[in-house]
């Protein structure tokens, strides 16, 4: 009898998940981002990682719908590339459900907070928490728990109230979980290799500043 009860409970839960609607505000934001067919911008990169002393680096970012975002520069390789997924392609790549977590104030903006939970094992993340500015139809913060590289917390700052793409991005992550290409950080970069070997969790931040943004629709 107990076995039958648990089977019934499982199928009821499964049907509830399958029947759950995706958050409408998130869909509106996705629709807005989908209207961006391409964009290009100049990019400035700064890092705050305890064992890396690196001056500001400069390059160019280019996005074409359906293709990975590309960063080109003469003296650095982007790290981690996850910070430039401005169109949220990774989140929407596989099926998911959403859970409304209510309202929360973030940097003076009242945000709708949701959890985004993948329903496919193919997804590269296990859960994401999204802070949405619903009046401006854009995301201002995300916390993505990946399966292989830990948690990435991304803050998105916009130039004005109508822009779809941010002009300043801050990405915080656990350095221990990310493979940093130390040989490709460019000229004038100093790396403290003794500090790398020290035990304990190490966190890092990257700061991206975009300028001369050109959007194709």
Secondary structure in CASP SS format (residue, H / E / C, confidence):
PFRMAT SS
TARGET T0000
AUTHOR 0000-0000-0000
METHOD secondary structure of the structure
MODEL  1
X C 1.00
X H 1.00
X H 1.00
X H 1.00
X H 1.00
X H 1.00
X H 1.00
X H 1.00
X H 1.00
X H 1.00
X H 1.00
X H 1.00
X H 1.00
X H 1.00
X H 1.00
X H 1.00
X H 1.00
X H 1.00
X C 1.00
X C 1.00
X C 1.00
X C 1.00
X C 1.00
X H 1.00
X H 1.00
X H 1.00
X H 1.00
X H 1.00
X H 1.00
X H 1.00
X H 1.00
X H 1.00
X H 1.00
X H 1.00
X C 1.00
X C 1.00
X C 1.00
X E 1.00
X E 1.00
X E 1.00
X E 1.00
X E 1.00
X E 1.00
X E 1.00
X E 1.00
X E 1.00
X E 1.00
X E 1.00
X E 1.00
X C 1.00
X C 1.00
X E 1.00
X E 1.00
X C 1.00
X C 1.00
X C 1.00
X E 1.00
X E 1.00
X E 1.00
X E 1.00
X E 1.00
X E 1.00
X E 1.00
X E 1.00
X C 1.00
X C 1.00
X C 1.00
X C 1.00
X C 1.00
X E 1.00
X E 1.00
X E 1.00
X C 1.00
X C 1.00
X C 1.00
X C 1.00
X C 1.00
X C 1.00
X C 1.00
X C 1.00
X H 1.00
X H 1.00
X H 1.00
X H 1.00
X C 1.00
X C 1.00
X C 1.00
X C 1.00
X H 1.00
X H 1.00
X H 1.00
X H 1.00
X C 1.00
X C 1.00
X C 1.00
X E 1.00
X E 1.00
X E 1.00
X E 1.00
X E 1.00
X E 1.00
X E 1.00
X E 1.00
X E 1.00
X E 1.00
X E 1.00
X C 1.00
X C 1.00
X E 1.00
X E 1.00
X E 1.00
X E 1.00
X E 1.00
X E 1.00
X E 1.00
X E 1.00
X E 1.00
X E 1.00
X C 1.00
X C 1.00
X C 1.00
X C 1.00
X C 1.00
X C 1.00
X E 1.00
X E 1.00
X E 1.00
X E 1.00
X E 1.00
X E 1.00
X E 1.00
X E 1.00
X E 1.00
X C 1.00
X C 1.00
X C 1.00
X C 1.00
X E 1.00
X E 1.00
X E 1.00
X E 1.00
X E 1.00
X E 1.00
X E 1.00
X E 1.00
X E 1.00
X C 1.00
X C 1.00
X C 1.00
X C 1.00
X E 1.00
X E 1.00
X E 1.00
X E 1.00
X E 1.00
X E 1.00
X E 1.00
X C 1.00
X C 1.00
X C 1.00
X C 1.00
X C 1.00
X C 1.00
X C 1.00
X C 1.00
X C 1.00
X C 1.00
X E 1.00
X E 1.00
X E 1.00
X E 1.00
X E 1.00
X E 1.00
X E 1.00
X H 1.00
X H 1.00
X H 1.00
X C 1.00
X C 1.00
X C 1.00
X C 1.00
X H 1.00
X H 1.00
X H 1.00
X C 1.00
X C 1.00
X C 1.00
X C 1.00
X C 1.00
X E 1.00
X E 1.00
X C 1.00
X H 1.00
X H 1.00
X H 1.00
X H 1.00
X H 1.00
X C 1.00
X C 1.00
X C 1.00
X C 1.00
X C 1.00
X E 1.00
X E 1.00
X E 1.00
X E 1.00
X E 1.00
X E 1.00
X E 1.00
X E 1.00
X E 1.00
X E 1.00
X E 1.00
X E 1.00
X E 1.00
X E 1.00
X C 1.00
END
